[in-house]
Structure formats: C-alpha cells, structure tokens
Amino acid sequence: MKYRSTIGTALKIGFFALFLLVCCHGRTRYSGADQEKIGIQFFSAKINGVLWESYPSEEGEGYQVRYKPLSRQLQISAEAKDSSRIELSFHAIDRILPGSYPSTKNDHGIESGVFYYPIAKNEDLGSVTVNMPIQENTVVLTKVELITKDTYLLEGTFSATLYGLSPIHPAPASQLTAGKFRVIYRAGLNNPSL
C-alpha cells in the first residue's frame, strides 16, 4: 500500500512540474534594474495624420524582431488591433548600430524600407517605400543597448512616403510621419547576437 502512495505522489509531483514548465516556458524574467532599463515597449506612427498604434503581443511578450546575420537585415513587425501592420526592414554594412538606414536594397537584393499593410492577409493593398525614389533616413535607429547577456533594447524613429503596390490602390501615396518604436530583441538559438 505504501508503494502505491509513493507512485501516486511521484506522479502528482511530475504532473505539477510539467504544468509549471508548460506555463512558464518562454517567459523571460528580468531583475528590477533590467526591467527599469527596458521600460515600456511601443510602436506607433501617423498615416496621413491619423494615429496608428500597435501593442506587443502577450504570447510573445513583445514585437516580432528578427535579425538575419548573413544579409545583416533587421526586421521589426508590429500589428494593430484592426490587424493592419507595419514592418520596418533595414540592413547594415557591418553590424546593426545607431544610425540612419535608407529605403533601398542590400547587397543580397533584399529590400529595406517601410511596409504598411492596411488589411490583414491582403498584400496587394500594401504600401511600401521600395522600388520607388530612394528615401534617405527612412529608419533612424537611435539606441541599440545590451540589457542582459541576450536581450537588446532597440529605439528609433521612422518616416516615409508610402506608395501603393497596386495601380488600383485606393491611396497611391501616403505620408507616414512621427513613427517611433521601442522594442526588445532577444538573441538565442535562432536569433544571433547583434
């Protein structure tokens, strides 16, 4: 009888440990000082004078920020509550540092610039800065700070003239102004250090 209660207790402890592992997986805990440095993440802009705001996803604890080391391409994606989204994509010659990043193509032919999709899953109605007159200073990265051994704080501004992708686009040209962001990039197995 004692043997059964030991197995039962071990199973309960095992299930509880599994529950904790599943619930807490992917969550990064920061010390008070690190959390203070990080502050609040945000991503917003005005499109033709109308405020567009995104909020970090609760599942991922932030925005989608990816870095491709071979092309030195950094991409930040933000989605608003209405499912519209803005993507910033820019590359560096050597490494990602504070500075100005124009809307152009990199040496690998990957487009850099600002991409706006007002309707979810309809890229034909998107507006972009690429393949149009090159726009200098499309994205200005003002801060790249290592907060912990694998967490970076990225801050910056962006503005551009967006051009519709389709000739029947309802807004052939849109002005994106007052763009600003403060996001977290987490280096790891699939995300190399900046």
CORZI-V989312 format. One record per residue. N is the residue number from 0. RES is the residue in three letters. PHI is phi in degrees with one decimal (NA if undefined). OMEGA is omega in whole degrees, -180 to 180 (none if undefined). Layout:
# CORZI-V989312
((N RES PHI OMEGA) (N RES PHI OMEGA))
This chain:
# CORZI-V989312
((0 MET NA 180) (1 LYS -63.5 180) (2 TYR -61.8 180) (3 ARG -64.7 -179) (4 SER -67.5 177) (5 THR -68.0 178) (6 ILE -65.0 179) (7 GLY -60.6 178) (8 THR -63.3 179) (9 ALA -62.4 178) (10 LEU -64.3 179) (11 LYS -62.0 179) (12 ILE -63.7 179) (13 GLY -62.7 179) (14 PHE -64.9 178) (15 PHE -64.3 179) (16 ALA -63.7 178) (17 LEU -62.9 178) (18 PHE -59.6 179) (19 LEU -62.6 180) (20 LEU -62.4 -179) (21 VAL -67.6 -178) (22 CYS -67.7 -173) (23 CYS -99.4 -177) (24 HIS -61.2 176) (25 GLY 85.8 -180) (26 ARG -82.8 179) (27 THR -101.3 178) (28 ARG -102.2 180) (29 TYR -115.8 175) (30 SER -68.3 -180) (31 GLY -57.2 -180) (32 ALA -66.6 179) (33 ASP -66.3 179) (34 GLN -63.1 178) (35 GLU -64.8 177) (36 LYS -64.0 -178) (37 ILE -67.4 -179) (38 GLY 65.9 -177) (39 ILE -96.7 175) (40 GLN -82.8 176) (41 PHE -154.4 178) (42 PHE -159.5 -178) (43 SER -151.8 177) (44 ALA -164.5 171) (45 LYS -113.2 177) (46 ILE -111.9 -174) (47 ASN 51.8 176) (48 GLY 85.2 -178) (49 VAL -101.1 -178) (50 LEU -66.0 174) (51 TRP -120.1 -178) (52 GLU -127.6 175) (53 SER -121.7 179) (54 TYR -129.3 180) (55 PRO -63.2 179) (56 SER -70.5 -180) (57 GLU -73.2 -178) (58 GLU -65.2 -176) (59 GLY -92.2 -178) (60 GLU 55.2 178) (61 GLY 163.4 179) (62 TYR -95.1 175) (63 GLN -79.6 179) (64 VAL -127.3 -178) (65 ARG -126.3 178) (66 TYR -132.4 178) (67 LYS -109.2 -173) (68 PRO -67.1 -179) (69 LEU -65.2 179) (70 SER -97.4 -177) (71 ARG 53.0 -176) (72 GLN -103.7 176) (73 LEU -110.6 -179) (74 GLN -129.3 177) (75 ILE -121.1 180) (76 SER -115.8 179) (77 ALA -135.6 -179) (78 GLU -126.0 178) (79 ALA -88.4 -179) (80 LYS -63.3 179) (81 ASP -86.6 179) (82 SER 75.1 172) (83 SER -72.4 -178) (84 ARG -144.7 174) (85 ILE -122.1 176) (86 GLU -123.5 173) (87 LEU -109.5 179) (88 SER -135.9 -180) (89 PHE -150.4 -176) (90 HIS -132.2 179) (91 ALA -118.8 177) (92 ILE -72.9 -178) (93 ASP -110.8 179) (94 ARG -150.8 -178) (95 ILE -74.5 180) (96 LEU -137.4 173) (97 PRO -56.3 -180) (98 GLY 159.1 -179) (99 SER -97.1 -179) (100 TYR -126.4 -178) (101 PRO -77.6 176) (102 SER -87.7 -176) (103 THR -160.7 174) (104 LYS -112.8 178) (105 ASN -87.1 -177) (106 ASP -63.3 180) (107 HIS -96.6 179) (108 GLY 80.3 180) (109 ILE -83.1 -177) (110 GLU -76.2 174) (111 SER -116.3 178) (112 GLY 152.6 -180) (113 VAL -113.4 -179) (114 PHE -124.3 -180) (115 TYR -126.8 179) (116 TYR -122.9 -175) (117 PRO -72.7 -179) (118 ILE -123.7 -177) (119 ALA -58.8 175) (120 LYS 61.3 174) (121 ASN -130.0 -176) (122 GLU -73.0 177) (123 ASP -65.0 179) (124 LEU -93.6 179) (125 GLY -73.1 176) (126 SER -127.3 -175) (127 VAL -137.8 175) (128 THR -104.9 -175) (129 VAL -82.5 -179) (130 ASN 59.8 177) (131 MET -124.2 176) (132 PRO -55.4 -178) (133 ILE -58.9 -180) (134 GLN -108.8 178) (135 GLU -71.6 174) (136 ASN 56.8 178) (137 THR -60.1 177) (138 VAL -123.7 176) (139 VAL -115.8 178) (140 LEU -88.1 -175) (141 THR -95.7 -178) (142 LYS -148.8 169) (143 VAL -131.7 -174) (144 GLU -125.5 176) (145 LEU -79.9 -176) (146 ILE -90.3 174) (147 THR -127.6 -176) (148 LYS -61.1 -179) (149 ASP -135.9 -178) (150 THR -123.4 179) (151 TYR -114.0 172) (152 LEU -101.7 180) (153 LEU -116.8 177) (154 GLU -130.4 177) (155 GLY -178.1 179) (156 THR -131.0 176) (157 PHE -156.0 175) (158 SER -158.4 -177) (159 ALA -170.8 165) (160 THR -98.0 -179) (161 LEU -98.5 -180) (162 TYR -114.4 -180) (163 GLY -63.8 -179) (164 LEU -75.7 -175) (165 SER -107.7 178) (166 PRO -63.6 179) (167 ILE -98.4 180) (168 HIS -59.9 -179) (169 PRO -65.7 179) (170 ALA -129.2 -177) (171 PRO -56.9 177) (172 ALA -142.0 179) (173 SER -129.9 177) (174 GLN -99.2 176) (175 LEU -107.5 -177) (176 THR -130.3 175) (177 ALA 53.8 178) (178 GLY -72.7 178) (179 LYS -150.6 180) (180 PHE -148.6 173) (181 ARG -145.7 -174) (182 VAL -133.4 180) (183 ILE -108.6 172) (184 TYR -114.5 179) (185 ARG -108.6 176) (186 ALA -75.4 179) (187 GLY -176.5 -176) (188 LEU -58.5 -180) (189 ASN -95.6 -179) (190 ASN -124.6 -178) (191 PRO -71.7 177) (192 SER -65.5 178) (193 LEU -79.4 none))
